């Protein structure tokens, strides 16, 4: 088994998984941003299942493209506004945008995990969002598929570690968590939070 240091180092490079392309949100950059704000406003009083489903659908409609093609660098974690402005991004951009959207829609940080995994089908690093829906169950929100399933039904994914705004956990194959520190150990994540706060889109409360 890899050491924790090796696992964390691996999680900060090359999260550039492939995906079947989908049609982007129509319109210019400002229209995509407006559509996001309208979505958040519309869903505020919706049932939680609808909030989760619609956020997943909205961001999965954007095109996949590697960081190298979009940003000219190997690994770049875009904020949702950057992601929507370009209309394209890679796996961590989808997961982060969904995380911030659900936080803005009132789902507590303790119920959300950004998870670094290995796609066994694609044989490369990947990032997903895990959402706790109660009764010990989670849903996987993934740009590779529109279907939201429990982690146990995603045999194509091998979990490595997860994090949210505060914690960092090592994951077993069964997605059992072992806390290994603070999320501040992830420099890409710290930078993403800072620019999201500066642009005014980071959820209140941390």
C-alpha positions as CSV (number, residue, x, y, z in Angstrom):
1,X,0.0,0.0,0.0
2,X,1.2,3.5,-0.8
3,X,2.3,5.7,2.0
4,X,-0.1,8.6,2.9
5,X,2.5,11.1,1.6
6,X,2.6,9.3,-1.8
7,X,-1.1,9.1,-2.0
8,X,-1.5,12.8,-1.3
9,X,1.2,13.7,-3.7
10,X,-0.5,11.7,-6.4
11,X,-3.7,13.5,-5.7
12,X,-2.3,16.8,-6.7
13,X,-1.1,15.9,-10.2
14,X,-2.7,14.8,-13.4
15,X,-6.4,14.7,-12.5
16,X,-7.3,14.7,-16.2
17,X,-9.7,11.9,-16.9
18,X,-11.6,11.5,-20.2
19,X,-15.3,11.7,-20.6
20,X,-17.9,11.3,-23.3
21,X,-18.5,14.8,-24.5
22,X,-21.9,16.5,-23.8
23,X,-23.3,19.7,-25.3
24,X,-22.2,22.8,-23.3
25,X,-24.7,25.2,-21.7
26,X,-25.9,27.4,-24.6
27,X,-25.0,31.0,-24.9
28,X,-22.1,33.3,-24.0
29,X,-20.0,33.2,-20.9
30,X,-22.2,35.6,-19.0
31,X,-25.3,33.6,-19.9
32,X,-23.8,30.5,-18.4
33,X,-23.0,32.3,-15.2
34,X,-26.5,33.8,-15.1
35,X,-27.9,30.3,-15.6
36,X,-26.0,29.1,-12.6
37,X,-27.2,31.9,-10.4
38,X,-30.8,31.3,-11.6
39,X,-30.4,27.6,-10.9
40,X,-29.3,28.2,-7.3
41,X,-32.1,30.7,-6.7
42,X,-34.8,28.4,-8.2
43,X,-33.6,25.4,-6.2
44,X,-33.3,27.0,-2.8
45,X,-36.7,25.7,-1.6
46,X,-36.8,22.6,-3.7
47,X,-36.6,19.1,-2.1
48,X,-33.1,18.0,-1.5
49,X,-33.2,15.2,-4.0
50,X,-34.1,17.7,-6.7
51,X,-31.3,20.1,-5.7
52,X,-28.7,17.3,-6.0
53,X,-30.1,15.9,-9.2
54,X,-30.4,19.3,-10.9
55,X,-26.9,20.5,-9.9
56,X,-25.4,17.3,-11.2
57,X,-27.3,17.6,-14.5
58,X,-26.4,21.3,-14.9
59,X,-22.6,20.9,-14.6
60,X,-22.6,17.6,-16.5
61,X,-23.9,19.5,-19.5
62,X,-20.6,21.2,-19.9
63,X,-17.8,19.9,-22.1
64,X,-14.8,18.0,-20.8
65,X,-11.3,19.2,-21.7
66,X,-8.0,18.7,-20.1
67,X,-6.2,21.4,-18.0
68,X,-3.5,21.5,-20.6
69,X,-5.9,22.4,-23.3
70,X,-7.9,24.9,-21.3
71,X,-5.3,26.5,-19.1
72,X,-2.0,25.5,-20.7
73,X,-0.8,23.7,-17.5
74,X,-0.8,20.1,-16.2
75,X,-3.1,20.6,-13.3
76,X,-5.3,23.6,-12.5
77,X,-8.3,23.6,-10.2
78,X,-10.8,26.1,-11.6
79,X,-13.5,27.9,-9.6
80,X,-17.1,27.5,-10.8
81,X,-17.0,31.0,-12.3
82,X,-13.8,30.1,-14.2
83,X,-15.3,26.7,-15.3
84,X,-18.5,28.4,-16.5
85,X,-16.6,31.2,-18.2
86,X,-14.7,28.7,-20.3
87,X,-17.6,26.4,-20.6
88,X,-15.2,23.4,-20.3
89,X,-13.0,21.8,-17.7
90,X,-11.8,18.5,-16.3
91,X,-13.0,16.2,-13.6
92,X,-12.0,18.2,-10.5
93,X,-13.8,21.3,-12.0
94,X,-17.1,19.4,-12.2
95,X,-16.7,18.0,-8.7
96,X,-15.7,21.4,-7.2
97,X,-18.5,23.2,-8.9
98,X,-21.1,20.7,-7.7
99,X,-19.6,20.9,-4.1
100,X,-19.8,24.7,-4.0
101,X,-23.3,24.7,-5.5
102,X,-24.7,22.2,-3.0
103,X,-23.1,24.2,-0.1
104,X,-24.8,27.3,-1.4
105,X,-28.0,25.3,-1.5
106,X,-27.8,24.5,2.2
107,X,-26.3,21.1,2.2
108,X,-23.9,21.0,5.1
109,X,-20.2,20.6,4.5
110,X,-20.1,17.6,6.8
111,X,-22.2,15.7,4.3
112,X,-20.0,16.4,1.3
113,X,-16.7,14.8,0.3
114,X,-14.6,15.6,-2.8
115,X,-13.0,12.2,-3.4
116,X,-9.8,11.4,-5.3
117,X,-10.3,8.0,-6.9
118,X,-8.8,5.8,-9.6
119,X,-10.9,5.0,-12.6
120,X,-10.2,1.4,-13.3
121,X,-11.9,1.6,-16.7
122,X,-9.8,4.6,-17.8
123,X,-6.8,3.6,-15.7
124,X,-6.1,7.1,-14.5
125,X,-6.8,9.5,-11.7
126,X,-10.3,11.0,-11.3
127,X,-12.3,13.1,-8.9
128,X,-15.9,12.8,-7.9
129,X,-18.3,14.3,-5.3
130,X,-19.8,12.1,-2.6
131,X,-23.1,13.3,-1.0
132,X,-24.4,11.8,2.2
133,X,-28.2,11.3,1.7
134,X,-28.8,9.8,5.2
135,X,-29.2,6.3,6.6
136,X,-25.5,5.7,6.0
137,X,-25.8,6.1,2.2
138,X,-23.9,8.2,-0.2
139,X,-24.4,9.2,-3.8
140,X,-21.6,9.6,-6.4
141,X,-21.9,12.7,-8.5
142,X,-19.6,12.1,-11.5
143,X,-19.0,13.8,-14.8
144,X,-18.4,10.3,-16.4
145,X,-22.1,9.5,-16.1
146,X,-25.4,11.2,-15.4
147,X,-26.5,8.2,-13.2
148,X,-26.1,8.9,-9.5
149,X,-25.3,5.7,-7.7
150,X,-24.0,4.6,-4.4
151,X,-20.2,4.1,-4.2
152,X,-20.7,0.4,-3.7
153,X,-22.3,0.2,-7.1
154,X,-19.4,1.9,-8.7
155,X,-17.0,-1.0,-9.1
156,X,-15.1,1.0,-11.7
157,X,-13.8,3.4,-9.1
158,X,-11.0,2.7,-6.6
159,X,-11.2,5.2,-3.7
160,X,-8.0,6.8,-2.4
161,X,-8.8,9.8,-0.2
162,X,-11.5,12.5,0.3
163,X,-11.8,16.0,1.7
164,X,-14.1,18.9,2.3
165,X,-13.5,22.4,3.6
166,X,-11.8,21.2,6.8
167,X,-11.0,17.5,6.9
168,X,-8.9,15.1,5.0
169,X,-9.6,11.3,5.1
170,X,-7.9,8.2,3.7
171,X,-10.5,5.9,2.1
172,X,-10.7,2.1,2.3
173,X,-12.0,0.1,-0.7
174,X,-15.4,0.2,1.1
175,X,-15.2,4.0,1.4
176,X,-14.6,3.8,5.2
177,X,-12.8,6.9,6.4
178,X,-9.7,7.3,8.4
179,X,-9.0,11.0,9.2
180,X,-5.4,12.0,8.5
181,X,-5.5,15.7,8.9
182,X,-6.8,19.1,7.8
183,X,-7.8,19.9,4.2
184,X,-5.2,22.8,4.4
185,X,-2.6,20.1,3.5
186,X,-3.9,20.2,-0.1
187,X,-2.4,23.3,-1.6
188,X,-4.6,23.2,-4.7
189,X,-7.7,23.2,-2.5
190,X,-6.5,26.1,-0.4
191,X,-5.9,28.2,-3.5
192,X,-9.3,27.3,-4.9
193,X,-11.0,28.3,-1.7
194,X,-9.1,31.7,-1.7
195,X,-10.1,32.7,-5.2
196,X,-13.7,31.5,-4.7
197,X,-13.9,33.7,-1.5
198,X,-12.4,36.6,-3.4
199,X,-15.0,36.3,-6.2
200,X,-17.8,36.1,-3.6
201,X,-19.1,32.6,-4.5
202,X,-17.8,30.7,-1.5
203,X,-20.7,29.6,0.8
204,X,-21.0,31.5,4.0
205,X,-20.1,29.7,7.1
206,X,-16.7,28.4,6.1
